[in-house]
Each structure stands twice: as C-alpha cells, then as structure tokens.
C-alpha cells in the first residue's frame, strides 16, 4: 500500500499526495461590468416595465447579484483569474500535483474549462522568480489539478509558499440554465426591496426560493 512521505517534496519516497494541497488562494481578476441578466429580464421581474428611472441602479445591482451567485455556487458565469500558492511540504511524488480550488467546466471534455497561465517559483538564497516551462505541465480536468513533471531542488526554504500557479476559469455553460437565472432574479428582487442591512419585521424565506433552486448545482464538499 502506498504511504505518504513525511518529508513532502524534499523527500524521495512520497508516493501519494494530500488532496487540496494549496496554502492560500487569491482572486486576481474578475468581470465587474458585463451584464448577465438583461435589463428587460430585470424590469419584467420587478414590474418596472417602461420605467427607466432606476436603470443605473439596477445595472449595478445585477452585477452584485451575479457575483453573489458565482460565489455561492463556485461557478464562473464569466471568466475569472486566480493565483494559488503551494508549500513545498505539500508537494508529493513524481509527477507533482497542484490542486486548483476554483475550476469551471465545458460541454466538451476535450475543452477543460481552465487555462493555466503560468506556474512560477522562488529560488533559494537571493530569491529569484522563475517561470516553469509550460511544456512540462498540463491541466487534468478529471482531478482539478495541474500535473507537473518536476520542480528543482533549490526552492526557497524560507518562504511559506514558494510555488504558485495562475490560471483562468472559463465561463461555465451552467450559467445559461433558466433555473439558475430564476434564482438570480429572486435574489435581485430581495436586494431591490431591502435597501438597508436591517429590517423592522422578521423576513420569511419562500418555499422553492434561491437556495432550493440552486441546491442541485452547489458542489458537495467531501
């Protein structure tokens, strides 16, 4: 039976890896302007047909709603970019695996839904940032990870996480599903009606509301 090495990347006997081996995640770019729900869909939902006086407010509310749905589902309605950091102790075996926390999908499995922009590391001694040759790694969409042939032995031992990966998630085809859009319209309606962080009376969630509509598309955390 294969066992984990106690020495991580520096050990020569590591045969398995610890899932989700990243140390921290940074979202470094995200669409904050493009509309997902149309203004017509929104005004129909709010019964504001032919009322253009709030269009500017509704446009901003639509972006906030879309980002809330993305965050709740871990789903890229529009492309987003991330930077993920790795500690040397979490990199096991050959080849190495760099787990990615936020991914996307495509209708065709040959299109992975993720583009790896760069894998980089800091060297020991006087830290120098080195870009890894893209020919030495690939994205495994069946495991949500970057598979890397190897890294040099002179990774910076003083840094908590001397290795990082930058990547872009593609727009997820699930974002076109009417059930997800309807959940977004319900959420937008709630935000439109509640202009304050506090209320005088208790609010009650409706049956088959936002959470129910989205439940089937929210990833399970095992």
C-alpha positions as CSV (number, residue, x, y, z in Angstrom):
1,X,0.0,0.0,0.0
2,X,1.3,3.4,-0.9
3,X,2.0,5.7,2.0
4,X,2.6,9.5,2.3
5,X,6.1,10.7,2.7
6,X,6.7,12.6,5.9
7,X,9.2,14.9,4.0
8,X,6.9,16.2,1.3
9,X,8.6,17.4,-1.9
10,X,12.1,17.2,-0.3
11,X,11.6,13.5,0.4
12,X,12.4,11.0,-2.3
13,X,9.8,8.4,-1.2
14,X,6.5,10.3,-1.4
15,X,4.0,8.2,-3.4
16,X,0.7,9.9,-2.7
17,X,-0.4,13.4,-2.3
18,X,-2.7,15.2,0.2
19,X,-5.8,16.5,-1.7
20,X,-6.3,20.2,-1.8
21,X,-2.6,20.9,-1.2
22,X,-2.7,24.7,-1.7
23,X,-1.8,27.1,1.1
24,X,-3.8,30.2,0.0
25,X,-5.9,31.4,-2.9
26,X,-6.2,34.9,-4.4
27,X,-8.7,36.0,-6.9
28,X,-6.7,38.4,-9.1
29,X,-9.2,39.4,-11.8
30,X,-12.9,39.3,-12.3
31,X,-15.5,40.8,-14.6
32,X,-17.2,43.7,-12.7
33,X,-19.1,45.3,-15.6
34,X,-20.6,42.8,-18.1
35,X,-24.3,42.2,-17.7
36,X,-25.6,38.6,-17.3
37,X,-29.2,39.3,-16.6
38,X,-30.7,41.7,-19.2
39,X,-32.3,44.9,-18.1
40,X,-35.5,43.6,-19.8
41,X,-35.5,40.5,-17.6
42,X,-34.9,42.6,-14.5
43,X,-37.6,45.2,-15.2
44,X,-40.1,42.4,-16.0
45,X,-39.3,40.7,-12.8
46,X,-39.7,43.9,-10.8
47,X,-42.8,45.1,-12.7
48,X,-40.9,48.2,-13.8
49,X,-41.8,48.0,-17.4
50,X,-41.3,51.4,-19.2
51,X,-39.7,52.8,-16.1
52,X,-36.1,53.8,-16.9
53,X,-35.5,56.0,-13.9
54,X,-33.7,53.3,-12.0
55,X,-31.7,51.7,-14.8
56,X,-28.3,52.8,-13.5
57,X,-29.1,51.3,-10.0
58,X,-30.5,48.1,-11.5
59,X,-27.3,47.7,-13.6
60,X,-25.1,47.8,-10.5
61,X,-27.5,45.5,-8.6
62,X,-27.3,43.0,-11.4
63,X,-23.5,42.8,-11.2
64,X,-23.7,42.3,-7.4
65,X,-26.3,39.6,-7.8
66,X,-24.3,37.8,-10.5
67,X,-21.2,37.8,-8.3
68,X,-23.2,36.5,-5.3
69,X,-24.4,33.6,-7.4
70,X,-20.9,32.9,-8.6
71,X,-19.6,32.9,-5.1
72,X,-22.4,30.8,-3.7
73,X,-22.0,28.1,-6.4
74,X,-18.3,28.4,-7.0
75,X,-19.3,28.9,-10.7
76,X,-17.7,31.2,-13.2
77,X,-20.6,33.0,-15.1
78,X,-17.8,35.0,-16.7
79,X,-14.1,34.2,-16.8
80,X,-12.1,34.8,-13.6
81,X,-8.4,34.6,-12.7
82,X,-6.8,33.1,-9.6
83,X,-3.4,32.8,-8.0
84,X,-2.8,29.7,-5.8
85,X,0.2,29.3,-3.5
86,X,1.8,26.0,-2.5
87,X,4.1,25.0,0.3
88,X,7.0,22.6,-0.6
89,X,5.9,20.2,2.2
90,X,2.6,19.6,0.4
91,X,4.1,18.6,-3.0
92,X,4.4,14.9,-3.1
93,X,5.8,12.3,-5.6
94,X,6.6,12.4,-9.3
95,X,4.8,13.9,-11.1
96,X,3.7,16.7,-8.8
97,X,0.1,17.8,-8.5
98,X,-1.0,21.3,-7.9
99,X,-4.7,21.3,-6.8
100,X,-6.9,24.1,-8.0
101,X,-9.7,25.4,-5.7
102,X,-11.9,27.1,-8.2
103,X,-12.5,25.5,-11.6
104,X,-15.0,25.5,-14.4
105,X,-16.3,23.1,-17.0
106,X,-17.1,22.8,-20.7
107,X,-19.7,20.9,-22.6
108,X,-16.9,19.1,-24.4
109,X,-14.5,17.3,-22.0
110,X,-11.7,18.0,-24.5
111,X,-12.1,21.7,-23.5
112,X,-11.1,21.7,-19.9
113,X,-12.7,24.9,-18.7
114,X,-9.4,26.1,-17.2
115,X,-6.4,27.8,-18.8
116,X,-3.1,27.6,-16.9
117,X,-1.5,31.0,-17.4
118,X,1.8,30.3,-15.5
119,X,3.5,28.2,-12.9
120,X,6.2,30.1,-11.0
121,X,8.6,29.5,-8.1
122,X,11.1,31.4,-5.9
123,X,14.6,30.1,-5.7
124,X,16.7,29.7,-2.5
125,X,19.4,32.2,-1.5
126,X,18.7,35.6,-3.1
127,X,15.1,35.0,-4.2
128,X,14.6,34.9,-7.9
129,X,11.2,34.3,-9.5
130,X,11.4,31.6,-12.2
131,X,8.7,30.7,-14.7
132,X,8.2,27.0,-15.3
133,X,8.3,25.8,-18.9
134,X,4.6,25.2,-20.0
135,X,5.8,22.1,-21.9
136,X,6.5,20.4,-18.5
137,X,2.9,20.5,-17.1
138,X,-0.7,20.1,-18.1
139,X,-4.2,20.6,-16.6
140,X,-6.0,17.4,-15.6
141,X,-9.7,18.3,-15.7
142,X,-10.7,14.9,-14.2
143,X,-8.9,15.8,-11.0
144,X,-9.0,19.6,-11.0
145,X,-5.2,19.8,-10.8
146,X,-2.1,20.8,-12.7
147,X,0.2,17.9,-13.3
148,X,3.8,19.0,-13.2
149,X,6.8,16.8,-14.2
150,X,9.1,18.1,-11.5
151,X,10.5,21.2,-9.8
152,X,14.1,22.0,-9.0
153,X,15.6,21.2,-5.6
154,X,16.5,24.9,-4.9
155,X,13.0,26.1,-4.0
156,X,13.2,28.9,-1.4
157,X,13.1,27.1,2.0
158,X,12.5,30.4,3.9
159,X,9.2,31.2,2.2
160,X,6.0,29.7,3.4
161,X,4.8,29.1,-0.1
162,X,7.5,29.5,-2.8
163,X,5.4,28.0,-5.6
164,X,2.3,29.5,-7.2
165,X,0.0,28.9,-10.2
166,X,-2.0,31.5,-12.0
167,X,-5.0,30.3,-14.1
168,X,-8.2,31.5,-15.7
169,X,-11.6,29.7,-15.4
170,X,-13.8,29.8,-18.5
171,X,-17.4,30.8,-18.5
172,X,-19.5,27.9,-17.2
173,X,-22.3,26.6,-19.5
174,X,-24.5,26.1,-16.4
175,X,-24.9,29.9,-16.3
176,X,-27.4,29.7,-19.1
177,X,-29.7,27.4,-17.2
178,X,-33.1,29.1,-16.6
179,X,-33.3,27.7,-13.1
180,X,-30.1,29.5,-12.1
181,X,-31.2,32.7,-13.8
182,X,-34.5,32.5,-12.0
183,X,-32.7,32.1,-8.7
184,X,-30.7,35.2,-9.6
185,X,-33.9,37.2,-10.3
186,X,-35.3,36.2,-6.9
187,X,-32.1,37.3,-5.2
188,X,-32.1,40.5,-7.1
189,X,-35.7,41.2,-6.1
190,X,-34.8,40.7,-2.5
191,X,-31.8,43.1,-2.7
192,X,-34.0,45.6,-4.6
193,X,-36.7,45.5,-1.9
194,X,-34.2,45.6,1.0
195,X,-32.3,48.9,0.8
196,X,-30.9,48.6,4.4
197,X,-28.9,46.0,6.3
198,X,-31.6,45.9,9.0
199,X,-35.4,45.4,8.9
200,X,-38.2,46.1,11.4
201,X,-40.0,42.8,10.9
202,X,-38.8,39.2,10.5
203,X,-38.4,38.0,6.9
204,X,-39.5,34.5,5.9
205,X,-38.0,32.6,3.1
206,X,-40.4,31.4,0.5
207,X,-40.7,27.7,-0.5
208,X,-38.6,26.9,-3.5
209,X,-36.6,30.0,-3.1
210,X,-33.0,30.9,-4.1
211,X,-31.3,28.1,-2.1
212,X,-33.7,25.4,-3.3
213,X,-33.3,26.4,-6.9
214,X,-29.5,26.4,-6.7
215,X,-29.1,23.3,-4.4
216,X,-28.6,20.8,-7.3
217,X,-25.7,22.9,-8.7
218,X,-23.8,23.6,-5.5
219,X,-20.8,21.4,-5.3
220,X,-20.6,18.9,-2.4
221,X,-17.7,19.4,0.0
222,X,-16.4,15.9,0.9
